[in-house]
Amino acid sequence: MGDAAGFMDPIFSAGVYLAMSSGQKAARAVLASLEGGDDGTVQLARYERDLLRAMRTYWQMVERFYTA
């Protein structure tokens, strides 16, 4: 998803963090599926779930900062 999907706020740079960490997690998911000899459905579903959870967490933090 990267920075374009996770860009939320220039002060917190959450999008930059999400881009970097999601790249690492995506690479781990691909490697695990290659090592396991499967199509990666389980690993990529976990990757997506974890990334969306992280994006929600950061979005809530940014939203609270500006609305409090």
CNS distance restraints for C-alpha pairs under 8 A (distance, minus, plus):
assign (resid   1 and name CA) (resid   5 and name CA) 5.34 0.50 0.50
assign (resid   1 and name CA) (resid   6 and name CA) 7.10 0.50 0.50
assign (resid   1 and name CA) (resid  19 and name CA) 7.00 0.50 0.50
assign (resid   1 and name CA) (resid  22 and name CA) 7.23 0.50 0.50
assign (resid   2 and name CA) (resid   6 and name CA) 6.15 0.50 0.50
assign (resid   2 and name CA) (resid  15 and name CA) 7.09 0.50 0.50
assign (resid   2 and name CA) (resid  16 and name CA) 7.69 0.50 0.50
assign (resid   2 and name CA) (resid  18 and name CA) 6.28 0.50 0.50
assign (resid   2 and name CA) (resid  19 and name CA) 3.83 0.50 0.50
assign (resid   2 and name CA) (resid  20 and name CA) 7.33 0.50 0.50
assign (resid   2 and name CA) (resid  22 and name CA) 6.60 0.50 0.50
assign (resid   2 and name CA) (resid  23 and name CA) 7.32 0.50 0.50
assign (resid   3 and name CA) (resid   7 and name CA) 5.28 0.50 0.50
assign (resid   3 and name CA) (resid  15 and name CA) 4.61 0.50 0.50
assign (resid   3 and name CA) (resid  16 and name CA) 5.58 0.50 0.50
assign (resid   3 and name CA) (resid  18 and name CA) 6.63 0.50 0.50
assign (resid   3 and name CA) (resid  19 and name CA) 4.83 0.50 0.50
assign (resid   4 and name CA) (resid  15 and name CA) 7.38 0.50 0.50
assign (resid   5 and name CA) (resid  15 and name CA) 7.68 0.50 0.50
assign (resid   6 and name CA) (resid  14 and name CA) 7.19 0.50 0.50
assign (resid   6 and name CA) (resid  15 and name CA) 4.57 0.50 0.50
assign (resid   6 and name CA) (resid  16 and name CA) 7.94 0.50 0.50
assign (resid   6 and name CA) (resid  18 and name CA) 6.50 0.50 0.50
assign (resid   6 and name CA) (resid  19 and name CA) 7.33 0.50 0.50
assign (resid   6 and name CA) (resid  55 and name CA) 6.47 0.50 0.50
assign (resid   7 and name CA) (resid  13 and name CA) 7.68 0.50 0.50
assign (resid   7 and name CA) (resid  14 and name CA) 6.81 0.50 0.50
assign (resid   7 and name CA) (resid  15 and name CA) 4.26 0.50 0.50
assign (resid   7 and name CA) (resid  16 and name CA) 7.49 0.50 0.50
assign (resid   8 and name CA) (resid  13 and name CA) 7.60 0.50 0.50
assign (resid   8 and name CA) (resid  14 and name CA) 6.61 0.50 0.50
assign (resid   8 and name CA) (resid  15 and name CA) 6.20 0.50 0.50
assign (resid   8 and name CA) (resid  59 and name CA) 6.77 0.50 0.50
assign (resid   8 and name CA) (resid  62 and name CA) 7.42 0.50 0.50
assign (resid   9 and name CA) (resid  13 and name CA) 6.07 0.50 0.50
assign (resid   9 and name CA) (resid  14 and name CA) 6.87 0.50 0.50
assign (resid   9 and name CA) (resid  15 and name CA) 7.52 0.50 0.50
assign (resid   9 and name CA) (resid  62 and name CA) 7.10 0.50 0.50
assign (resid  10 and name CA) (resid  14 and name CA) 7.89 0.50 0.50
assign (resid  12 and name CA) (resid  62 and name CA) 7.66 0.50 0.50
assign (resid  13 and name CA) (resid  17 and name CA) 6.62 0.50 0.50
assign (resid  14 and name CA) (resid  18 and name CA) 6.02 0.50 0.50
assign (resid  14 and name CA) (resid  58 and name CA) 6.64 0.50 0.50
assign (resid  15 and name CA) (resid  19 and name CA) 5.96 0.50 0.50
assign (resid  16 and name CA) (resid  20 and name CA) 6.27 0.50 0.50
assign (resid  17 and name CA) (resid  21 and name CA) 6.05 0.50 0.50
assign (resid  18 and name CA) (resid  22 and name CA) 5.63 0.50 0.50
assign (resid  18 and name CA) (resid  51 and name CA) 7.75 0.50 0.50
assign (resid  18 and name CA) (resid  54 and name CA) 7.78 0.50 0.50
assign (resid  18 and name CA) (resid  55 and name CA) 7.51 0.50 0.50
assign (resid  19 and name CA) (resid  23 and name CA) 6.12 0.50 0.50
assign (resid  20 and name CA) (resid  24 and name CA) 6.54 0.50 0.50
assign (resid  21 and name CA) (resid  25 and name CA) 6.19 0.50 0.50
assign (resid  22 and name CA) (resid  26 and name CA) 5.90 0.50 0.50
assign (resid  22 and name CA) (resid  47 and name CA) 7.96 0.50 0.50
assign (resid  22 and name CA) (resid  51 and name CA) 6.70 0.50 0.50
assign (resid  23 and name CA) (resid  27 and name CA) 6.20 0.50 0.50
assign (resid  24 and name CA) (resid  28 and name CA) 6.28 0.50 0.50
assign (resid  25 and name CA) (resid  29 and name CA) 6.18 0.50 0.50
assign (resid  25 and name CA) (resid  47 and name CA) 6.60 0.50 0.50
assign (resid  26 and name CA) (resid  30 and name CA) 6.24 0.50 0.50
assign (resid  26 and name CA) (resid  44 and name CA) 7.38 0.50 0.50
assign (resid  26 and name CA) (resid  47 and name CA) 6.57 0.50 0.50
assign (resid  27 and name CA) (resid  31 and name CA) 6.13 0.50 0.50
assign (resid  28 and name CA) (resid  32 and name CA) 6.02 0.50 0.50
assign (resid  29 and name CA) (resid  33 and name CA) 6.22 0.50 0.50
assign (resid  29 and name CA) (resid  40 and name CA) 7.06 0.50 0.50
assign (resid  29 and name CA) (resid  43 and name CA) 5.12 0.50 0.50
assign (resid  29 and name CA) (resid  44 and name CA) 6.07 0.50 0.50
assign (resid  29 and name CA) (resid  47 and name CA) 6.99 0.50 0.50
assign (resid  30 and name CA) (resid  34 and name CA) 6.16 0.50 0.50
assign (resid  30 and name CA) (resid  40 and name CA) 6.65 0.50 0.50
assign (resid  30 and name CA) (resid  43 and name CA) 7.56 0.50 0.50
assign (resid  30 and name CA) (resid  44 and name CA) 7.79 0.50 0.50
assign (resid  31 and name CA) (resid  35 and name CA) 6.04 0.50 0.50
assign (resid  32 and name CA) (resid  36 and name CA) 5.94 0.50 0.50
assign (resid  32 and name CA) (resid  40 and name CA) 7.72 0.50 0.50
assign (resid  32 and name CA) (resid  43 and name CA) 7.35 0.50 0.50
assign (resid  33 and name CA) (resid  37 and name CA) 5.82 0.50 0.50
assign (resid  33 and name CA) (resid  38 and name CA) 5.29 0.50 0.50
assign (resid  33 and name CA) (resid  39 and name CA) 6.26 0.50 0.50
assign (resid  33 and name CA) (resid  40 and name CA) 4.71 0.50 0.50
assign (resid  33 and name CA) (resid  43 and name CA) 6.84 0.50 0.50
assign (resid  34 and name CA) (resid  38 and name CA) 6.56 0.50 0.50
assign (resid  34 and name CA) (resid  39 and name CA) 7.84 0.50 0.50
assign (resid  34 and name CA) (resid  40 and name CA) 7.72 0.50 0.50
assign (resid  40 and name CA) (resid  44 and name CA) 5.82 0.50 0.50
assign (resid  41 and name CA) (resid  45 and name CA) 6.01 0.50 0.50
assign (resid  42 and name CA) (resid  46 and name CA) 6.27 0.50 0.50
assign (resid  43 and name CA) (resid  47 and name CA) 6.18 0.50 0.50
assign (resid  44 and name CA) (resid  48 and name CA) 6.08 0.50 0.50
assign (resid  45 and name CA) (resid  49 and name CA) 6.14 0.50 0.50
assign (resid  46 and name CA) (resid  50 and name CA) 6.08 0.50 0.50
assign (resid  47 and name CA) (resid  51 and name CA) 6.09 0.50 0.50
assign (resid  48 and name CA) (resid  52 and name CA) 6.06 0.50 0.50
assign (resid  49 and name CA) (resid  53 and name CA) 6.19 0.50 0.50
assign (resid  50 and name CA) (resid  54 and name CA) 6.25 0.50 0.50
assign (resid  51 and name CA) (resid  55 and name CA) 6.16 0.50 0.50
assign (resid  52 and name CA) (resid  56 and name CA) 6.16 0.50 0.50
assign (resid  53 and name CA) (resid  57 and name CA) 6.23 0.50 0.50
assign (resid  54 and name CA) (resid  58 and name CA) 6.25 0.50 0.50
assign (resid  55 and name CA) (resid  59 and name CA) 5.94 0.50 0.50
assign (resid  56 and name CA) (resid  60 and name CA) 6.11 0.50 0.50
assign (resid  57 and name CA) (resid  61 and name CA) 6.39 0.50 0.50
assign (resid  58 and name CA) (resid  62 and name CA) 6.19 0.50 0.50
assign (resid  59 and name CA) (resid  63 and name CA) 5.96 0.50 0.50
assign (resid  60 and name CA) (resid  64 and name CA) 6.02 0.50 0.50
assign (resid  61 and name CA) (resid  65 and name CA) 6.19 0.50 0.50
assign (resid  62 and name CA) (resid  66 and name CA) 6.46 0.50 0.50
assign (resid  63 and name CA) (resid  67 and name CA) 6.09 0.50 0.50
assign (resid  64 and name CA) (resid  68 and name CA) 5.57 0.50 0.50
